[in-house]
């Protein structure tokens, strides 16, 4: 997989997480009974978002046309791809 392709997946996932973060932050004020749950989820999403933005900055310094495996072990790349897929499909903004 090329660095450019991984960056595109990363951008898509970051977009999903930003939407989820805003939705969860807004839902904090809906009910005093569920506000803690939404606040906790917003904190978790923010942490994931910060990690992905750090990774994006790191990948942005690499040659976009080079293979990711040149810089990272194959197992790490596969694990990252699975994580990105799960984060994109989680739809945490739908709850």
Buried (B, 14 or more C-beta within 10 A) or exposed (E): BBBBEBBEBBEEBBEBBBBBBEBBBEBBEEEEEEEEBBBEBBEBBBEBBEEBEEBBEEBEEBEEEEBBEEBBEEEEBEEBBEBBEEBBEBEBBEE
